[in-house]
Amino acid sequence: MLVRFERIPMVRPALINVAEFEGDNGAAIDLVERPNESIVVVELPGVAKEDVKISLEGELLTIKGERKASGLPDGARWIRSERSSGEFFRTIQLPHPVKADAVSAEMVNGVLRITLPKAEEARPREIGIK
Amino acid sequence: MNNDEVVVRREHATQPPVAEEQYRVPAADVYETSEAFVLMLDLPGAMRESISLTLESGEMRVKADVKPLHRQEGTLLFNEMQGAGFFRAFSIGDGIDTGNVEARFEQGVLTVKLFKSEDVKPREIYIN
């Protein structure tokens, strides 16, 4: 069978992007479990740490907040607007109960990192053999 | 120059990034003012030193390597962050002064300001 290849004409006006953004714009989450704690990592580019609220209810961790829209200066016009703004809300089921008063969080380069120490009863312990 | 500024490098004959498909295309906002084009790209988890911004033969390339070190710290139970980082290329028209580019990186967002060449800026002509 003959396959015909068609050449797609390339149009290159000022500032067009070559690869298309595929629209995955939500706060992506990773969860890593360690022996004594879990670490939740959330991508929140452009979000100020004052605009993030973290809450814990049992083993449900909720991260919510707002990403403020970057305003358009007077007289400017949008060419492309893909970055999302507005409120975000994510809940994740943790794999163990948490020592709630020992949870800590930090935000570096648009990534939120929450460290959730396990509750005593969820920590691994070695059983001595009598 | 403050700490958040990214150095704009001009490189020649750069190879396309290895395994480009491992890189995510970052979301971008672009707006135009009378004096410049301004791009904002979401590069969460990148560090200023891990971002390369190059202008070369009519193309601007942004590449940011992200090392998700947390993944090696334990067992990954929930995994949404993909790829080795971010890569995106923009083609740049003639109206841009490639010698006049500003860039800074704050809160995981790279902002690049590409100033227009003098001859394409709107200008007002004074009438005698």
Interface residues (C-beta under 8 A of the other chain):
Chain A: R12 P13 A14 L15 I16 N17 V18 A19 E20 F21 E22 D24 N25 A28 I29 D30 L31 V32 E33 R34 P35 S38 I39 V41 E43 L44 P45 G46 V47 A48 S70 L72 P73 G75 A76 R77 W78 I79 R80 S81 E82 R83 S84 I92 P95 M107 N109 G110 V111 R113
Chain B: R24 V25 P26 A27 A28 D29 V30 Y31 E32 T33 S34 F37 V38 M40 D42 L43 P44 G45 A46 M47 G58 E59 P68 H70 R71 E73 G74 T75 L76 L77 F78 N79 E80 M81 Q82 F87 R88 A89 F90 S91 I92 G93 D94 G95 I96 F105 Q107 G108 V109 L114
